[in-house]
Amino acid sequence: MKGLRIFTIVALAVLTAVGWVTFAVDTGTGIVSYQSSISEADQYVEEGLYQRAILKYKEAIAQNNSEENWAKMFHAYDLRYQEDAGILSDFIADLQSALALHPRNIDFIQKLYELHMVSNDIESAYDCLSTAIENGVEDENIRKEAQKLKYSYELDYHTYTAFRSLSASVYAVSNGEKWGYIDTAGESLADYKYFYAGSLNDEKVRVCDTELGSRLLDGDGMVLGIFPFTVTDSGVFADGLVPVLNGEKYSYYNSFAKEQFGGYDAAGTFQDGLAAVQKDGAWFLIDTSGAEKSDKFADIVTDNNGRYLTGEVMVAAKEAGKYQLFDEKGKPVSDFTADQMDICTADGIIAFEKDGKWGFVDASGKVVIEPCYEQAKSFSCGLAAVCQSGRWGFINSSNELVIEYRFAGADYFNSAGTCMVRGDAPDADDEILWQLLVLNLGL
Protein backbone atom coordinates (compact mmCIF):
# COMPACT_ATOMS: atom_id res chain seq x y z
CA MET A 1 0.00 0.00 0.00
CA LYS A 2 2.82 2.34 0.87
CA GLY A 3 4.42 1.74 -2.54
CA LEU A 4 1.11 2.47 -4.27
CA ARG A 5 0.77 5.82 -2.50
CA ILE A 6 4.33 6.76 -3.50
CA PHE A 7 3.57 5.82 -7.11
CA THR A 8 0.39 7.87 -7.11
CA ILE A 9 2.16 10.94 -5.75
CA VAL A 10 4.92 10.63 -8.33
CA ALA A 11 2.40 10.20 -11.14
CA LEU A 12 0.48 13.30 -10.09
CA ALA A 13 3.67 15.29 -9.94
CA VAL A 14 4.65 14.17 -13.44
CA LEU A 15 1.21 15.02 -14.82
CA THR A 16 1.30 18.46 -13.18
CA ALA A 17 4.72 19.14 -14.63
CA VAL A 18 3.58 18.08 -18.07
CA GLY A 19 0.52 20.34 -17.73
CA TRP A 20 2.59 23.37 -16.84
CA VAL A 21 4.94 22.70 -19.73
CA THR A 22 1.98 22.36 -22.13
CA PHE A 23 0.45 25.58 -20.78
CA ALA A 24 3.71 27.44 -21.19
CA VAL A 25 4.11 26.19 -24.73
CA ASP A 26 0.51 27.08 -25.61
CA THR A 27 0.83 30.48 -24.01
CA GLY A 28 4.03 31.18 -25.82
CA THR A 29 2.50 30.05 -29.08
CA GLY A 30 -0.51 32.28 -28.44
CA ILE A 31 1.66 35.29 -27.76
CA VAL A 32 3.66 34.67 -30.90
CA SER A 33 0.43 34.26 -32.91
CA TYR A 34 -1.07 37.44 -31.43
CA GLN A 35 2.04 39.49 -32.05
CA SER A 36 2.25 38.12 -35.58
CA SER A 37 -1.37 39.13 -36.27
CA ILE A 38 -0.76 42.67 -35.02
CA SER A 39 2.47 42.99 -36.97
CA GLU A 40 0.89 41.72 -40.19
CA ALA A 41 -2.13 43.96 -39.75
CA ASP A 42 0.04 47.03 -39.22
CA GLN A 43 2.05 46.11 -42.33
CA TYR A 44 -1.13 45.67 -44.40
CA VAL A 45 -2.28 49.15 -43.39
CA GLU A 46 1.02 50.63 -44.59
CA GLU A 47 0.61 48.80 -47.89
CA GLY A 48 -2.97 49.97 -48.34
CA LEU A 49 -4.40 46.45 -47.97
CA TYR A 50 -7.07 47.55 -45.54
CA GLN A 51 -9.39 44.55 -45.85
CA ARG A 52 -6.54 42.19 -45.04
CA ALA A 53 -5.58 44.43 -42.14
CA ILE A 54 -9.13 44.33 -40.73
CA LEU A 55 -9.15 40.51 -40.80
CA LYS A 56 -5.79 40.32 -39.04
CA TYR A 57 -6.84 42.84 -36.40
CA LYS A 58 -9.91 40.69 -35.76
CA GLU A 59 -7.64 37.71 -35.17
CA ALA A 60 -5.66 39.79 -32.69
CA ILE A 61 -8.81 41.06 -30.95
CA ALA A 62 -9.97 37.47 -30.45
CA GLN A 63 -6.91 37.09 -28.20
CA ASN A 64 -6.80 40.60 -26.75
CA ASN A 65 -9.87 42.81 -27.11
CA SER A 66 -8.19 45.95 -25.79
CA GLU A 67 -9.42 49.41 -26.80
CA GLU A 68 -6.07 49.94 -28.54
CA ASN A 69 -6.58 46.97 -30.85
CA TRP A 70 -10.15 47.96 -31.65
CA ALA A 71 -8.93 51.49 -32.40
CA LYS A 72 -6.32 50.16 -34.81
CA MET A 73 -8.93 48.12 -36.64
CA PHE A 74 -11.26 51.11 -36.90
CA HIS A 75 -8.42 53.15 -38.37
CA ALA A 76 -8.16 50.51 -41.10
CA TYR A 77 -11.95 50.59 -41.47
CA ASP A 78 -11.84 54.37 -41.92
CA LEU A 79 -9.28 54.10 -44.68
CA ARG A 80 -11.16 51.33 -46.46
CA TYR A 81 -14.49 53.17 -46.07
CA GLN A 82 -13.02 56.11 -47.98
CA GLU A 83 -12.47 53.68 -50.86
CA ASP A 84 -15.68 51.66 -50.58
CA ALA A 85 -18.80 52.87 -48.75
CA GLY A 86 -20.23 49.38 -49.18
CA ILE A 87 -18.56 48.27 -45.96
CA LEU A 88 -20.73 50.66 -43.91
CA SER A 89 -22.91 47.98 -42.31
CA ASP A 90 -19.86 45.89 -41.28
CA PHE A 91 -18.19 49.01 -39.89
CA ILE A 92 -21.28 49.81 -37.81
CA ALA A 93 -21.63 46.21 -36.56
CA ASP A 94 -18.02 46.08 -35.35
CA LEU A 95 -18.31 49.46 -33.65
CA GLN A 96 -21.37 48.18 -31.80
CA SER A 97 -19.38 45.10 -30.72
CA ALA A 98 -16.55 47.31 -29.47
CA LEU A 99 -18.93 49.51 -27.49
CA ALA A 100 -20.51 46.46 -25.86
CA LEU A 101 -17.05 45.86 -24.33
CA HIS A 102 -15.94 49.49 -23.95
CA PRO A 103 -19.15 51.52 -23.54
CA ARG A 104 -17.42 54.75 -22.48
CA ASN A 105 -14.95 55.06 -25.33
CA ILE A 106 -15.80 58.50 -26.71
CA ASP A 107 -13.99 57.92 -30.03
CA PHE A 108 -16.02 54.78 -30.70
CA ILE A 109 -19.25 56.53 -29.71
CA GLN A 110 -18.52 59.50 -31.95
CA LYS A 111 -17.64 57.31 -34.92
CA LEU A 112 -20.78 55.15 -34.55
CA TYR A 113 -22.92 58.29 -34.27
CA GLU A 114 -21.35 59.72 -37.44
CA LEU A 115 -21.95 56.52 -39.41
CA HIS A 116 -25.58 56.34 -38.34
CA MET A 117 -26.00 59.93 -39.52
CA VAL A 118 -24.39 59.03 -42.86
CA SER A 119 -27.01 56.28 -43.10
CA ASN A 120 -29.71 58.87 -42.28
CA ASP A 121 -30.68 56.65 -39.35
CA ILE A 122 -31.49 59.41 -36.86
CA GLU A 123 -33.11 57.07 -34.36
CA SER A 124 -30.03 54.83 -34.13
CA ALA A 125 -27.76 57.88 -33.96
CA TYR A 126 -29.75 59.23 -31.04
CA ASP A 127 -29.83 55.82 -29.31
CA CYS A 128 -26.04 55.68 -29.62
CA LEU A 129 -25.59 59.03 -27.86
CA SER A 130 -28.34 58.59 -25.26
CA THR A 131 -26.98 55.12 -24.33
CA ALA A 132 -23.55 56.65 -23.83
CA ILE A 133 -25.03 59.26 -21.49
CA GLU A 134 -26.90 56.53 -19.58
CA ASN A 135 -23.60 54.67 -19.24
CA GLY A 136 -22.09 57.67 -17.47
CA VAL A 137 -20.20 59.33 -20.32
CA GLU A 138 -19.80 62.98 -19.41
CA ASP A 139 -18.98 64.82 -22.59
CA GLU A 140 -20.57 68.16 -23.44
CA ASN A 141 -20.39 67.62 -27.19
CA ILE A 142 -22.20 64.29 -26.89
CA ARG A 143 -24.85 65.85 -24.67
CA LYS A 144 -25.41 68.72 -27.10
CA GLU A 145 -25.59 66.44 -30.13
CA ALA A 146 -28.05 64.15 -28.35
CA GLN A 147 -30.31 67.08 -27.53
CA LYS A 148 -30.02 68.42 -31.07
CA LEU A 149 -31.15 65.06 -32.45
CA LYS A 150 -33.92 64.67 -29.89
CA TYR A 151 -35.55 67.89 -31.10
CA SER A 152 -34.69 67.65 -34.79
CA TYR A 153 -37.72 68.02 -37.00
CA GLU A 154 -39.21 68.25 -40.47
CA LEU A 155 -41.96 70.55 -41.72
CA ASP A 156 -44.83 68.84 -43.50
CA TYR A 157 -45.08 70.21 -47.04
CA HIS A 158 -48.83 70.86 -46.69
CA THR A 159 -49.77 74.42 -45.74
CA TYR A 160 -52.92 75.80 -44.14
CA THR A 161 -54.36 79.28 -43.95
CA ALA A 162 -56.14 78.52 -40.66
CA PHE A 163 -56.67 75.66 -38.21
CA ARG A 164 -58.53 74.80 -35.04
CA SER A 165 -56.39 73.49 -32.19
CA LEU A 166 -56.18 69.77 -31.65
CA SER A 167 -59.24 67.98 -30.26
CA ALA A 168 -59.68 64.20 -30.15
CA SER A 169 -56.28 63.91 -31.92
CA VAL A 170 -57.64 65.77 -34.96
CA TYR A 171 -57.04 69.22 -36.43
CA ALA A 172 -59.64 71.07 -38.47
CA VAL A 173 -57.70 72.86 -41.23
CA SER A 174 -58.46 75.32 -44.04
CA ASN A 175 -56.86 75.75 -47.44
CA GLY A 176 -58.26 79.27 -47.72
CA GLU A 177 -61.45 78.18 -49.43
CA LYS A 178 -62.81 75.17 -47.54
CA TRP A 179 -62.14 73.11 -44.44
CA GLY A 180 -61.12 69.53 -43.85
CA TYR A 181 -59.51 67.39 -41.14
CA ILE A 182 -56.04 65.93 -40.58
CA ASP A 183 -54.55 63.72 -37.87
CA THR A 184 -51.47 64.50 -35.76
CA ALA A 185 -49.19 63.14 -38.48
CA GLY A 186 -50.70 65.43 -41.11
CA GLU A 187 -52.62 62.65 -42.87
CA SER A 188 -55.93 63.76 -44.37
CA LEU A 189 -59.02 62.38 -42.65
CA ALA A 190 -61.54 64.37 -44.71
CA ASP A 191 -61.00 66.32 -47.91
CA TYR A 192 -61.61 70.04 -48.12
CA LYS A 193 -65.38 69.87 -48.53
CA TYR A 194 -66.75 71.99 -45.69
CA PHE A 195 -67.36 75.72 -45.66
CA TYR A 196 -66.79 75.49 -41.90
CA ALA A 197 -65.48 72.58 -39.79
CA GLY A 198 -65.71 72.50 -36.00
CA SER A 199 -63.57 70.53 -33.58
CA LEU A 200 -64.37 66.88 -32.86
CA ASN A 201 -65.24 65.27 -29.55
CA ASP A 202 -63.98 61.78 -28.65
CA GLU A 203 -66.89 60.21 -30.56
CA LYS A 204 -66.03 62.35 -33.62
CA VAL A 205 -69.24 64.40 -33.33
CA ARG A 206 -68.74 67.86 -34.81
CA VAL A 207 -70.46 70.89 -36.32
CA CYS A 208 -69.91 71.44 -40.05
CA ASP A 209 -71.27 73.77 -42.70
CA THR A 210 -71.87 71.85 -45.93
CA GLU A 211 -73.36 72.56 -49.32
CA LEU A 212 -76.70 71.49 -47.84
CA GLY A 213 -76.37 73.79 -44.82
CA SER A 214 -74.97 73.62 -41.30
CA ARG A 215 -75.19 70.23 -39.63
CA LEU A 216 -74.33 68.37 -36.46
CA LEU A 217 -72.65 65.17 -37.70
CA ASP A 218 -71.57 61.99 -35.96
CA GLY A 219 -68.37 60.03 -36.58
CA ASP A 220 -69.89 58.22 -39.57
CA GLY A 221 -71.15 61.41 -41.16
CA MET A 222 -74.75 60.81 -40.17
CA VAL A 223 -76.75 64.00 -39.71
CA LEU A 224 -77.81 64.29 -36.07
CA GLY A 225 -79.37 67.72 -36.41
CA ILE A 226 -79.79 70.64 -38.81
CA PHE A 227 -79.13 74.24 -37.79
CA PRO A 228 -81.57 76.81 -39.22
CA PHE A 229 -78.69 79.25 -39.89
CA THR A 230 -75.13 79.24 -41.20
CA VAL A 231 -72.60 78.31 -38.51
CA THR A 232 -69.26 80.14 -38.55
CA ASP A 233 -67.98 79.20 -35.08
CA SER A 234 -68.64 76.51 -32.49
CA GLY A 235 -67.16 74.67 -29.54
CA VAL A 236 -66.98 70.93 -28.88
CA PHE A 237 -70.08 68.80 -28.35
CA ALA A 238 -69.97 67.63 -24.70
CA ASP A 239 -72.50 66.74 -22.00
CA GLY A 240 -75.16 66.72 -24.71
CA LEU A 241 -74.61 70.36 -25.70
CA VAL A 242 -72.49 72.37 -28.12
CA PRO A 243 -71.95 76.16 -28.12
CA VAL A 244 -72.63 77.70 -31.52
CA LEU A 245 -72.40 81.28 -32.78
CA ASN A 246 -75.68 82.53 -34.24
CA GLY A 247 -75.22 86.04 -35.53
CA GLU A 248 -73.41 87.93 -32.76
CA LYS A 249 -74.39 85.71 -29.82
CA TYR A 250 -73.65 82.18 -28.70
CA SER A 251 -76.26 79.65 -27.67
CA TYR A 252 -76.13 76.00 -26.64
CA TYR A 253 -77.73 73.38 -28.86
CA ASN A 254 -78.61 69.76 -28.14
CA SER A 255 -77.92 66.63 -30.23
CA PHE A 256 -80.82 67.52 -32.55
CA ALA A 257 -79.34 71.01 -33.17
CA LYS A 258 -82.19 72.56 -31.15
CA GLU A 259 -81.43 75.69 -29.14
CA GLN A 260 -81.62 75.21 -25.37
CA PHE A 261 -80.44 78.53 -23.93
CA GLY A 262 -78.01 81.30 -24.86
CA GLY A 263 -77.48 84.98 -25.49
CA TYR A 264 -73.78 84.89 -24.53
CA ASP A 265 -70.97 87.04 -25.89
CA ALA A 266 -68.63 84.04 -25.55
CA ALA A 267 -69.40 80.42 -24.67
CA GLY A 268 -67.11 77.52 -23.88
CA THR A 269 -67.27 73.75 -24.07
CA PHE A 270 -68.81 71.83 -21.17
CA GLN A 271 -66.49 69.92 -18.87
CA ASP A 272 -67.96 67.72 -16.15
CA GLY A 273 -71.24 69.60 -16.38
CA LEU A 274 -69.83 73.15 -16.32
CA ALA A 275 -68.84 75.66 -19.00
CA ALA A 276 -67.34 79.16 -18.97
CA VAL A 277 -69.45 81.91 -20.57
CA GLN A 278 -69.32 85.68 -20.93
CA LYS A 279 -72.37 87.91 -20.72
CA ASP A 280 -72.72 91.67 -20.16
CA GLY A 281 -68.97 92.00 -19.72
CA ALA A 282 -68.66 89.35 -16.98
CA TRP A 283 -67.47 85.73 -17.08
CA PHE A 284 -68.95 82.94 -14.96
CA LEU A 285 -69.61 79.19 -14.98
CA ILE A 286 -72.95 77.65 -15.90
CA ASP A 287 -74.36 74.14 -15.68
CA THR A 288 -76.14 72.22 -18.43
CA SER A 289 -79.41 73.97 -17.62
CA GLY A 290 -77.84 77.40 -18.06
CA ALA A 291 -77.90 78.20 -14.33
CA GLU A 292 -75.01 80.29 -12.96
CA LYS A 293 -72.72 78.19 -10.77
CA SER A 294 -69.87 80.54 -9.81
CA ASP A 295 -68.91 84.05 -8.89
CA LYS A 296 -68.39 86.64 -11.60
CA PHE A 297 -64.93 87.04 -13.15
CA ALA A 298 -63.36 89.73 -15.31
CA ASP A 299 -61.98 86.93 -17.48
CA ILE A 300 -61.81 83.13 -17.62
CA VAL A 301 -59.07 81.82 -19.88
CA THR A 302 -60.20 79.11 -22.31
CA ASP A 303 -58.30 77.19 -24.95
CA ASN A 304 -59.15 77.41 -28.63
CA ASN A 305 -61.78 74.71 -28.18
CA GLY A 306 -63.50 76.52 -25.33
CA ARG A 307 -62.20 74.39 -22.44
CA TYR A 308 -61.50 76.32 -19.24
CA LEU A 309 -60.35 73.54 -16.91
CA THR A 310 -57.35 71.22 -16.92
CA GLY A 311 -57.30 68.78 -14.05
CA GLU A 312 -58.45 70.95 -11.19
CA VAL A 313 -56.89 74.21 -12.42
CA MET A 314 -58.75 77.19 -13.88
CA VAL A 315 -56.96 80.37 -14.97
CA ALA A 316 -59.06 83.49 -14.43
CA ALA A 317 -59.07 87.10 -13.23
CA LYS A 318 -61.43 88.47 -10.61
CA GLU A 319 -60.50 91.95 -11.72
CA ALA A 320 -58.89 93.18 -14.92
CA GLY A 321 -55.14 92.53 -15.15
CA LYS A 322 -54.98 90.31 -12.07
CA TYR A 323 -54.91 86.68 -13.15
CA GLN A 324 -54.81 83.85 -10.64
CA LEU A 325 -55.07 80.08 -10.41
CA PHE A 326 -58.39 78.72 -9.18
CA ASP A 327 -59.78 75.26 -8.50
CA GLU A 328 -62.77 73.80 -10.35
CA LYS A 329 -65.10 75.55 -7.91
CA GLY A 330 -63.58 78.97 -8.56
CA LYS A 331 -61.57 79.19 -5.33
CA PRO A 332 -57.98 80.58 -5.46
CA VAL A 333 -55.24 77.95 -5.02
CA SER A 334 -52.41 80.42 -4.31
CA ASP A 335 -51.58 84.10 -3.85
CA PHE A 336 -49.76 84.24 -7.19
CA THR A 337 -51.03 86.94 -9.58
CA ALA A 338 -50.01 88.05 -13.07
CA ASP A 339 -50.94 90.70 -15.62
CA GLN A 340 -51.84 87.97 -18.13
CA MET A 341 -51.83 84.17 -18.19
CA ASP A 342 -52.14 81.46 -20.81
CA ILE A 343 -54.21 78.30 -20.46
CA CYS A 344 -53.27 75.48 -18.13
CA THR A 345 -52.41 72.27 -20.02
CA ALA A 346 -51.85 68.73 -18.74
CA ASP A 347 -48.20 69.66 -18.07
CA GLY A 348 -49.30 72.10 -15.37
CA ILE A 349 -46.63 74.68 -16.25
CA ILE A 350 -48.42 77.87 -17.26
CA ALA A 351 -47.12 80.89 -19.16
CA PHE A 352 -47.70 84.24 -17.43
CA GLU A 353 -46.85 87.87 -18.09
CA LYS A 354 -45.66 90.51 -15.64
CA ASP A 355 -44.38 93.96 -16.52
CA GLY A 356 -44.22 93.13 -20.23
CA LYS A 357 -42.23 89.88 -19.96
CA TRP A 358 -43.40 86.27 -19.94
CA GLY A 359 -42.30 83.44 -17.65
CA PHE A 360 -43.77 80.22 -16.26
CA VAL A 361 -45.52 79.19 -13.06
CA ASP A 362 -46.62 75.73 -11.93
CA ALA A 363 -50.13 74.75 -10.88
CA SER A 364 -49.37 75.46 -7.22
CA GLY A 365 -48.38 79.07 -7.96
CA LYS A 366 -44.60 78.56 -7.78
CA VAL A 367 -42.61 80.45 -10.43
CA VAL A 368 -40.40 77.96 -12.26
CA ILE A 369 -38.99 80.27 -15.00
CA GLU A 370 -38.71 83.98 -14.31
CA PRO A 371 -40.22 86.34 -16.91
CA CYS A 372 -37.74 86.93 -19.74
CA TYR A 373 -39.62 86.35 -23.01
CA GLU A 374 -41.56 88.73 -25.25
CA GLN A 375 -44.41 86.20 -25.48
CA ALA A 376 -44.94 82.59 -24.43
CA LYS A 377 -47.41 79.72 -24.43
CA SER A 378 -47.87 77.17 -21.67
CA PHE A 379 -45.89 73.93 -21.69
CA SER A 380 -47.44 71.01 -23.52
CA CYS A 381 -45.80 67.57 -23.76
CA GLY A 382 -42.60 68.98 -22.24
CA LEU A 383 -42.13 71.90 -24.64
CA ALA A 384 -43.26 75.52 -24.64
CA ALA A 385 -43.39 78.04 -27.48
CA VAL A 386 -41.57 81.29 -26.65
CA CYS A 387 -41.01 84.45 -28.66
CA GLN A 388 -37.99 86.76 -28.89
CA SER A 389 -37.48 89.56 -31.44
CA GLY A 390 -40.77 88.66 -33.07
CA ARG A 391 -39.83 85.04 -33.81
CA TRP A 392 -41.06 81.89 -32.07
CA GLY A 393 -39.05 78.87 -30.95
CA PHE A 394 -39.40 76.20 -28.26
CA ILE A 395 -37.81 75.58 -24.86
CA ASN A 396 -37.75 72.48 -22.68
CA SER A 397 -38.55 72.38 -18.96
CA SER A 398 -34.90 73.25 -18.16
CA ASN A 399 -35.41 76.56 -20.02
CA GLU A 400 -33.05 75.48 -22.80
CA LEU A 401 -33.85 76.63 -26.33
CA VAL A 402 -34.22 73.34 -28.23
CA ILE A 403 -35.89 74.60 -31.42
CA GLU A 404 -34.51 77.85 -32.77
CA TYR A 405 -36.46 81.10 -33.14
CA ARG A 406 -37.62 80.95 -36.74
CA PHE A 407 -41.43 80.92 -36.79
CA ALA A 408 -43.99 83.70 -37.02
CA GLY A 409 -46.39 81.81 -34.76
CA ALA A 410 -46.71 78.56 -32.85
CA ASP A 411 -49.35 76.38 -31.21
CA TYR A 412 -48.96 73.59 -28.62
CA PHE A 413 -47.17 70.25 -29.03
CA ASN A 414 -49.22 67.07 -28.87
CA SER A 415 -48.21 63.59 -27.67
CA ALA A 416 -47.45 62.50 -31.25
CA GLY A 417 -44.58 65.01 -31.31
CA THR A 418 -46.16 67.44 -33.76
CA CYS A 419 -47.17 71.09 -33.54
CA MET A 420 -48.65 73.71 -35.82
CA VAL A 421 -46.24 76.56 -36.64
CA ARG A 422 -46.57 79.61 -38.83
CA GLY A 423 -43.81 79.97 -41.38
CA ASP A 424 -44.23 83.43 -42.87
CA ALA A 425 -42.90 86.70 -41.44
CA PRO A 426 -45.04 88.15 -38.63
CA ASP A 427 -45.62 91.42 -40.51
CA ALA A 428 -46.08 89.87 -43.95
CA ASP A 429 -48.96 91.06 -46.12
CA ASP A 430 -49.30 87.77 -47.96
CA GLU A 431 -51.28 84.69 -46.92
CA ILE A 432 -50.80 83.29 -43.45
CA LEU A 433 -49.33 79.83 -43.86
CA TRP A 434 -49.34 77.21 -41.12
CA GLN A 435 -47.47 73.91 -41.30
CA LEU A 436 -47.18 70.85 -39.13
CA LEU A 437 -43.79 70.60 -37.42
CA VAL A 438 -42.94 66.91 -36.94
CA LEU A 439 -40.22 65.87 -34.49
CA ASN A 440 -38.12 63.15 -36.13
CA LEU A 441 -38.02 61.07 -32.96
CA GLY A 442 -41.42 62.00 -31.58
CA LEU A 443 -41.75 62.68 -27.86
NORQUI-V194157 format. One record per pair of residues at least 24 apart in sequence whose C-alpha atoms are under 8 Angstrom apart, sorted by the first residue. I is the first residue (numbers start at 0). J is the second residue. Records with the same first field share a line. If there is no record, write none. Layout:
I: J ; J
This chain:
33: 58 ; 59 ; 62
34: 59
44: 75
49: 75 ; 76 ; 78 ; 79
50: 75 ; 76 ; 79
66: 97 ; 101
69: 97
70: 107
87: 114
91: 115
102: 131 ; 134
103: 131 ; 134 ; 135 ; 136
105: 136
109: 141
121: 148 ; 439 ; 440
122: 440
125: 149
146: 401
147: 401
148: 440
149: 438 ; 439 ; 440
150: 401 ; 402 ; 438 ; 439 ; 440
151: 402 ; 438 ; 439 ; 440
152: 436 ; 437 ; 438 ; 439
153: 436 ; 437 ; 438 ; 439
154: 434 ; 435 ; 436 ; 437
155: 185 ; 434 ; 435 ; 436 ; 437
156: 434
157: 434 ; 435
158: 432 ; 433 ; 434 ; 435
159: 431 ; 432 ; 433 ; 434
160: 430 ; 431 ; 432 ; 433
161: 431 ; 432 ; 433
163: 197 ; 198 ; 303 ; 304
164: 198 ; 303 ; 304 ; 410
165: 198 ; 413
166: 198 ; 199 ; 200 ; 201 ; 304
167: 199 ; 200 ; 201 ; 203
169: 198 ; 199
170: 198
171: 196 ; 197 ; 198
172: 196
183: 413 ; 415 ; 417
184: 415 ; 417 ; 437
185: 435
195: 230 ; 231 ; 232
197: 232 ; 233 ; 234 ; 235
198: 233 ; 234 ; 235 ; 304
199: 235 ; 236
200: 235 ; 236 ; 237
204: 236
205: 235 ; 236
206: 233
214: 256
215: 254 ; 255 ; 256
223: 254 ; 255 ; 256
224: 254 ; 255 ; 256 ; 257
225: 255 ; 256
226: 256 ; 257
234: 266 ; 267 ; 268 ; 304 ; 305
235: 268 ; 269 ; 304 ; 305
236: 268 ; 269
237: 268 ; 269 ; 270
238: 269 ; 270 ; 271 ; 272 ; 287
240: 269 ; 287
241: 268 ; 269
242: 266 ; 267 ; 268
260: 288 ; 289
261: 289
266: 305
267: 301 ; 304 ; 305 ; 306 ; 307
268: 304 ; 305 ; 306 ; 307
269: 306
270: 306 ; 308
274: 306 ; 307
275: 299 ; 301 ; 305 ; 306 ; 307
293: 328 ; 329
294: 329
300: 340 ; 341 ; 342
301: 342
302: 342
307: 342
308: 343
309: 343 ; 344 ; 345
310: 345
312: 343 ; 362
313: 343
314: 340 ; 341 ; 342 ; 343
324: 362 ; 364
332: 363 ; 364
333: 363 ; 364
334: 364
335: 364 ; 365
341: 376 ; 377
342: 377
343: 377
344: 377 ; 378 ; 379
345: 379 ; 380
346: 378 ; 379 ; 380 ; 381
347: 378
348: 377 ; 378
349: 376 ; 377 ; 378
350: 375 ; 376 ; 377 ; 378
351: 375
368: 398
376: 410 ; 411
377: 411
378: 411
379: 411 ; 412 ; 413
380: 412 ; 413 ; 414 ; 442
382: 412
383: 411 ; 412
384: 409 ; 410 ; 411
389: 425
390: 425
414: 441 ; 442
415: 441 ; 442
416: 440 ; 441 ; 442
417: 441
